[in-house]
Amino acid sequence: MAADGYILAVDYGEARVGLAVGHTVARIPRPLCTLQNGPELIADIMTATAAEQLLGLVVGLPRNMDGSLGAQAVKCQAFGDELAARMNLPVAYVEETLSTVEAERYMGNPQAKAAGLDAAAAACILERYFTEGAEA
């Protein structure tokens, strides 16, 4: 994902899914929105991001405290793989442990408050991606 454009970060949860975007040059995450998880989730994500020039996806991957992948991490990977295939974009997975707790610092920002805590968590995931220099 070396070209100029936007990366979409996803904080996947059983009930809600947070989205954030960030430009590959500026590397500043922007909470986008929080969606309800359901049968139309991928279509809803595609609608919510239609105006963005997406180059790739980053999906948060919750690991157990011992570093292993638990049931939720497996669900996140399956969703990320399906989303990447449907959107025809590369996907990277980033450690997201405690991202929701970390996201509370974004909640003072009016844009983050409007987008919701899950979108702020997605912004934290994207910030980790940019900071760690991960590649899909």
Secondary structure by P-SEA (a helix, b strand, c coil): cccbbbbbbbbccccbbbbbbbbccccccccccccccccaaaaaaaaaaccccccbbbbbbbbcccccccaaaaaaaaaaaaaaaaacbbbbbccccccccccccccccaaaaaacaaaaaaaaaaaaaaaacccc
